[in-house]
Amino acid sequence: MELITFLLGVSLVTIYMLYRDKQLYLRAWKDTEQRVQFLERALWDDCMDEEATAEDLGFDEE
Protein backbone atom coordinates (compact mmCIF):
# COMPACT_ATOMS: atom_id res chain seq x y z
CA MET A 1 0.00 0.00 0.00
CA GLU A 2 2.82 2.40 0.86
CA LEU A 3 4.53 1.56 -2.42
CA ILE A 4 1.39 2.38 -4.40
CA THR A 5 1.01 5.69 -2.54
CA PHE A 6 4.66 6.52 -3.18
CA LEU A 7 4.43 5.70 -6.89
CA LEU A 8 1.22 7.69 -7.22
CA GLY A 9 2.89 10.69 -5.56
CA VAL A 10 5.94 10.43 -7.81
CA SER A 11 3.68 10.19 -10.87
CA LEU A 12 1.69 13.27 -9.87
CA VAL A 13 4.85 15.28 -9.22
CA THR A 14 6.30 14.21 -12.57
CA ILE A 15 3.13 15.15 -14.43
CA TYR A 16 3.05 18.54 -12.70
CA MET A 17 6.69 19.22 -13.55
CA LEU A 18 6.17 18.33 -17.21
CA TYR A 19 3.08 20.53 -17.37
CA ARG A 20 4.94 23.46 -15.78
CA ASP A 21 7.88 23.07 -18.16
CA LYS A 22 5.50 23.03 -21.12
CA GLN A 23 3.83 26.23 -19.91
CA LEU A 24 7.22 27.94 -19.46
CA TYR A 25 8.29 26.81 -22.93
CA LEU A 26 5.08 28.13 -24.49
CA ARG A 27 5.46 31.45 -22.68
CA ALA A 28 9.06 31.80 -23.88
CA TRP A 29 7.99 30.92 -27.43
CA LYS A 30 5.26 33.58 -27.32
CA ASP A 31 7.69 36.21 -26.01
CA THR A 32 10.19 35.37 -28.76
CA GLU A 33 7.49 35.55 -31.41
CA GLN A 34 6.40 38.98 -30.13
CA ARG A 35 10.00 40.25 -30.23
CA VAL A 36 10.39 39.06 -33.83
CA GLN A 37 7.16 40.80 -34.83
CA PHE A 38 8.32 44.01 -33.13
CA LEU A 39 11.65 43.88 -35.00
CA GLU A 40 9.89 43.21 -38.30
CA ARG A 41 7.61 46.22 -37.77
CA ALA A 42 10.58 48.40 -36.80
CA LEU A 43 12.48 47.35 -39.93
CA TRP A 44 9.41 47.94 -42.09
CA ASP A 45 8.98 51.41 -40.58
CA ASP A 46 12.63 52.17 -41.35
CA CYS A 47 12.15 50.96 -44.93
CA MET A 48 9.10 53.17 -45.38
CA ASP A 49 10.94 56.20 -44.00
CA GLU A 50 12.14 58.16 -47.02
CA GLU A 51 15.18 59.44 -45.14
CA ALA A 52 16.40 55.98 -44.16
CA THR A 53 19.66 55.04 -45.77
CA ALA A 54 20.99 51.59 -46.56
CA GLU A 55 23.36 51.94 -43.62
CA ASP A 56 20.40 52.60 -41.27
CA LEU A 57 18.87 49.35 -42.47
CA GLY A 58 22.05 47.38 -41.87
CA PHE A 59 23.31 47.19 -45.44
CA ASP A 60 26.68 48.39 -46.65
CA GLU A 61 26.58 51.16 -49.20
CA GLU A 62 28.83 49.87 -51.96
C-alpha contacts under 8 A as a table, 3 or more apart, distances in Angstrom:
res1	aa1	res2	aa2	distance
1	M	4	I	5.19
1	M	5	T	6.31
2	E	5	T	5.07
2	E	6	F	6.06
3	L	6	F	5.02
3	L	7	L	6.09
4	I	7	L	5.15
4	I	8	L	6.02
5	T	8	L	5.10
5	T	9	G	6.14
6	F	9	G	5.12
6	F	10	V	6.20
7	L	10	V	5.05
7	L	11	S	6.04
8	L	11	S	5.06
8	L	12	L	6.19
9	G	12	L	5.17
9	G	13	V	6.19
10	V	13	V	5.17
10	V	14	T	6.08
11	S	14	T	5.09
11	S	15	I	6.13
12	L	15	I	5.13
12	L	16	Y	6.14
13	V	16	Y	5.10
13	V	17	M	6.14
14	T	17	M	5.12
14	T	18	L	6.21
15	I	18	L	5.20
15	I	19	Y	6.14
16	Y	19	Y	5.08
16	Y	20	R	6.10
17	M	20	R	5.10
17	M	21	D	6.12
18	L	21	D	5.13
18	L	22	K	6.15
19	Y	22	K	5.11
19	Y	23	Q	6.28
20	R	23	Q	5.10
20	R	24	L	6.24
21	D	24	L	5.09
21	D	25	Y	6.08
22	K	25	Y	5.04
22	K	26	L	6.13
23	Q	26	L	5.12
23	Q	27	R	6.14
24	L	27	R	5.08
24	L	28	A	6.14
25	Y	28	A	5.13
25	Y	29	W	6.10
26	L	29	W	4.98
26	L	30	K	6.14
27	R	30	K	5.10
27	R	31	D	6.22
28	A	31	D	5.09
28	A	32	T	6.15
29	W	32	T	5.14
29	W	33	E	6.12
30	K	33	E	5.06
30	K	34	Q	6.19
31	D	34	Q	5.13
31	D	35	R	6.28
32	T	35	R	5.10
32	T	36	V	6.27
33	E	36	V	5.15
33	E	37	Q	6.27
34	Q	37	Q	5.09
34	Q	38	F	6.16
35	R	38	F	5.04
35	R	39	L	6.22
36	V	39	L	5.12
36	V	40	E	6.12
37	Q	40	E	5.03
37	Q	41	R	6.18
38	F	41	R	5.18
38	F	42	A	6.16
39	L	42	A	4.98
39	L	43	L	6.08
40	E	43	L	5.15
40	E	44	W	6.08
41	R	44	W	4.99
41	R	45	D	6.06
42	A	45	D	5.09
42	A	46	D	6.25
43	L	46	D	5.03
43	L	47	C	6.18
43	L	57	L	7.17
44	W	47	C	4.97
44	W	48	M	6.19
45	D	48	M	5.11
45	D	49	D	6.20
46	D	49	D	5.11
46	D	52	A	6.05
46	D	56	D	7.79
46	D	57	L	6.94
47	C	50	E	7.50
47	C	52	A	6.63
47	C	57	L	7.34
48	M	52	A	7.92
49	D	52	A	5.46
52	A	56	D	5.98
52	A	57	L	7.27
53	T	56	D	5.17
53	T	57	L	6.62
54	A	57	L	5.12
54	A	58	G	6.40
54	A	59	F	5.10
54	A	60	D	6.54
54	A	61	E	6.20
55	E	58	G	5.06
55	E	59	F	5.09
55	E	60	D	5.73
55	E	61	E	6.49
56	D	59	F	7.42
